[in-house]
């Protein structure tokens, strides 16, 4: 499990105690990690295969403050999905499943 996934899981546990600034900082770190995976770890793979990831990074970057304002249950779901995405990207970066199978 990557450090970021561990951090997401810890944040989920501590969610009732996280303020909006903590949430924004966490989502910002997630976006930074997504950019890192995209540019450094998946960068040598075909660009056209990752257009949706690029769009997600751009969208989340613009909406960090809005995401931080979600209620606890919605924010929990968002964190679950980010943890899954980071796990998939880690798998791809280490030579795992073909990205074409992602939905």
C-alpha positions as CSV (number, residue, x, y, z in Angstrom):
1,X,0.0,0.0,0.0
2,X,1.4,3.4,-1.0
3,X,1.9,6.2,1.5
4,X,-0.9,8.1,-0.1
5,X,-3.4,5.3,0.2
6,X,-2.4,4.9,3.9
7,X,-2.9,8.7,4.3
8,X,-6.4,8.5,2.7
9,X,-7.4,5.6,4.9
10,X,-6.2,7.5,8.0
11,X,-8.2,10.6,6.9
12,X,-11.3,8.4,6.4
13,X,-10.9,7.2,10.0
14,X,-10.4,10.8,11.3
15,X,-13.0,12.4,8.9
16,X,-15.2,13.8,11.6
17,X,-12.2,15.8,12.9
18,X,-10.9,17.1,9.6
19,X,-11.7,20.7,8.9
20,X,-12.0,22.2,5.4
21,X,-8.3,23.2,5.2
22,X,-7.3,19.6,6.1
23,X,-9.6,18.3,3.4
24,X,-8.3,20.8,0.8
25,X,-4.7,19.9,1.7
26,X,-5.5,16.1,1.3
27,X,-7.2,16.5,-2.0
28,X,-4.3,18.7,-3.2
29,X,-1.9,16.0,-2.3
30,X,-4.0,13.4,-4.1
31,X,-4.0,15.6,-7.2
32,X,-0.2,16.1,-6.9
33,X,0.2,12.3,-6.7
34,X,-2.1,11.8,-9.8
35,X,0.1,14.3,-11.7
36,X,3.2,12.4,-10.6
37,X,1.8,9.1,-11.8
38,X,0.7,10.6,-15.0
39,X,4.0,12.4,-15.9
40,X,6.7,10.3,-14.3
41,X,5.3,6.8,-14.0
42,X,2.9,6.5,-16.9
43,X,4.5,9.2,-19.1
44,X,6.2,6.8,-21.4
45,X,2.9,5.1,-22.3
46,X,0.7,6.3,-25.2
47,X,-0.7,9.8,-24.4
48,X,-4.1,9.1,-26.0
49,X,-4.7,6.3,-23.6
50,X,-4.7,8.7,-20.6
51,X,-6.9,11.5,-21.8
52,X,-9.5,10.7,-19.2
53,X,-6.9,10.8,-16.4
54,X,-5.7,14.1,-17.7
55,X,-9.3,15.4,-17.7
56,X,-9.8,14.1,-14.1
57,X,-6.7,15.8,-12.9
58,X,-7.7,19.1,-14.4
59,X,-11.3,18.9,-13.1
60,X,-10.3,17.9,-9.6
61,X,-7.6,20.7,-9.5
62,X,-10.3,23.3,-10.3
63,X,-12.8,21.8,-7.8
64,X,-10.6,21.2,-4.7
65,X,-12.4,23.7,-2.6
66,X,-15.8,22.3,-3.6
67,X,-14.7,18.8,-2.9
68,X,-13.5,19.9,0.6
69,X,-17.0,21.3,1.3
70,X,-18.8,18.0,0.7
71,X,-20.6,16.5,3.7
72,X,-18.8,13.6,5.5
73,X,-20.5,10.8,3.7
74,X,-19.9,12.3,0.2
75,X,-16.3,13.1,1.1
76,X,-15.8,9.5,2.3
77,X,-17.0,8.2,-1.0
78,X,-14.7,10.5,-2.9
79,X,-11.8,9.3,-0.8
80,X,-12.7,5.7,-1.4
81,X,-12.6,6.3,-5.2
82,X,-9.3,8.2,-5.0
83,X,-7.8,5.3,-3.0
84,X,-9.0,2.8,-5.7
85,X,-7.6,5.0,-8.5
86,X,-4.2,5.4,-6.8
87,X,-4.1,1.6,-6.4
88,X,-4.9,1.1,-10.0
89,X,-2.3,3.6,-11.1
90,X,0.3,2.0,-8.9
91,X,-0.5,-1.3,-10.5
92,X,-0.2,0.1,-14.0
93,X,3.1,1.9,-13.1
94,X,4.5,-1.4,-11.9
95,X,3.6,-3.2,-15.1
96,X,0.2,-4.6,-14.0
97,X,-3.0,-4.6,-15.9
98,X,-3.4,-2.9,-19.3
99,X,-5.0,0.5,-19.0
100,X,-7.4,-0.4,-21.7
101,X,-9.4,-2.4,-19.2
102,X,-10.1,0.6,-17.0
103,X,-13.6,1.9,-16.9
